[in-house]
Amino acid sequence: MSRAEVGSICFVGGGAMGCYNAILAALAGYPSVIHDASESARGLIAARLQETARQLGAAGLCAPAAVQSALGLIRVEPDLARAVQGAWLVSESVFEDLELKRRVFAQLEAECDDTVLLTTNSSALLGSDIESVLKVGERFAALHSHLGAKLFDIVGGPRTSSQTIARLQAYVADIGGFPLVQKRENKGYVFNAMIGPVLGTALYLAATGADSVRDIDRSWMLRTGSPMGPFGMMDLFGLGLIYSAWRNRPDDLITRFMRDDILAFMAPVLGTGREGVRTGGGFYNYPDPAYARQNFLGQLSPTSAAGDALVSAWTQNAVLLVCNDVASPENVDRAWMGATGQSRGPFGEIDRIGLDRAALLFAVSGAMVPAADHPRLIEYLRKRIATHGAGEKADTGFYTYPAPAYAQEQFLTASAWASAA
């Protein structure tokens, strides 16, 4: 049976994520419909699809010719009832407002038949807060994608059926994505819960003059093998998005400590119109950013101490995900590797450092998670040493050496994701 015979996929919300997800579906052969209630927003969809197609090709995620062909499978529909007609899956990506999303899902439930899967791509809101508006919640789940990557978080709500989760896993695998099924809900899912603290730590270090933008990026790239550092990533994501996220963050202790310095540091950059890759300049100039040049890493200042702070932020938040039973160490690493293309994730990095030294790093660098959770992370590592080993130097830790599972080709295959769920 062809994908067209299976049915179409409806994407509600014609912004960046709706267009990105529609292209990924169309690339796999699924007829895709984008619905947006706003006439002005619909007028921007064609240009947004072309720009997204260009970015996908430039990132090497697909052949440019294939993207252009896929665009022929996408249509824009202003009427919701017609948009969902013949759909087997709906993906919602409207503005991050709880009441708006609840109204949208109430409409969707009224317009769709009882076989259609209803999913939210929300980044900031929990699916359980949205799905309570539905009369039937078995066919609802979070299906959260990441712009520029093929990682999808799949998270059930209180009533989601196992059949719904299985169908979403199969869909993500079918479009060539990485289907990460979380054990429970978590704000920031898995990847965002790690990358957010890394970016925040980098911004705070630069904002307070502790290190330079370029040395912070060099430190991260040298420690992780990443092709860009935190400031290069922020240029890619868009500095306006990062600034807005910090301005609107919930008022917790970490936010209160860092926000004013970070906003004051970013405002002058944005004030010159430099918003990142899209505008030709942010923290770097494009299309030839300094971090992509051959001699960039060799210029690291011998006094730079950013590497330890960045790695501590990364790995502390990874361990917290495991302690909170959101995902296993292996799936946390899969999420990171699938989203970034790096050769190891945070638990592979902890093994490389040594679990004993990582526990010391956590203690010395202080809490980069909610303070009440910090002692749990150190205790977790100490227990892990006692039961499994201290890491690569001991031949076993989170993985077994000299041939750790994360270094094997099958680690990121669809069957590995499915068996780990």
HELIX and SHEET records of a PDB file:
HELIX    1   1 ARG A    3  VAL A    6  1                                   4    
HELIX    2   2 ALA A   16  LEU A   27  1                                  12    
HELIX    3   3 GLU A   39  ALA A   58  1                                  20    
HELIX    4   4 PRO A   64  ALA A   70  1                                   7    
HELIX    5   5 LEU A   71  LEU A   73  5                                   3    
HELIX    6   6 LEU A   80  VAL A   84  1                                   5    
HELIX    7   7 LEU A   98  GLU A  111  1                                  14    
HELIX    8   8 GLY A  127  GLU A  131  1                                   5    
HELIX    9   9 SER A  162  ASP A  174  1                                  13    
HELIX   10  10 PHE A  191  ALA A  207  1                                  17    
HELIX   11  11 VAL A  213  THR A  224  1                                  12    
HELIX   12  12 PRO A  230  PHE A  237  1                                   8    
HELIX   13  13 LEU A  239  ARG A  247  1                                   9    
HELIX   14  14 LEU A  253  GLY A  271  1                                  19    
HELIX   15  15 VAL A  277  THR A  279  5                                   3    
HELIX   16  16 ALA A  290  ALA A  292  5                                   3    
HELIX   17  17 LEU A  297  GLN A  299  5                                   3    
HELIX   18  18 ALA A  306  CYS A  323  1                                  18    
HELIX   19  19 PRO A  329  THR A  340  1                                  12    
HELIX   20  20 PRO A  346  ILE A  353  1                                   8    
HELIX   21  21 LEU A  355  SER A  365  1                                  11    
HELIX   22  22 ALA A  371  ASP A  373  5                                   3    
HELIX   23  23 HIS A  374  HIS A  388  1                                  15    
HELIX   24  24 GLU A  392  ALA A  394  5                                   3    
HELIX   25  25 ALA A  405  ALA A  407  5                                   3    
HELIX   26  26 GLU A  409  LEU A  412  5                                   4    
HELIX   27  27 ALA A  414  ALA A  420  1                                   7    
SHEET    1   A 8 ILE A  74  VAL A  76  0                                        
SHEET    2   A 8 SER A  32  HIS A  35  1                                        
SHEET    3   A 8 SER A   8  VAL A  12  1                                        
SHEET    4   A 8 ALA A  87  GLU A  92  1                                        
SHEET    5   A 8 LEU A 117  THR A 120  1                                        
SHEET    6   A 8 PHE A 140  SER A 145  1                                        
SHEET    7   A 8 LEU A 151  GLY A 156 -1                                        
SHEET    8   A 8 PHE A 178  VAL A 181  1                                        
END                                                                             
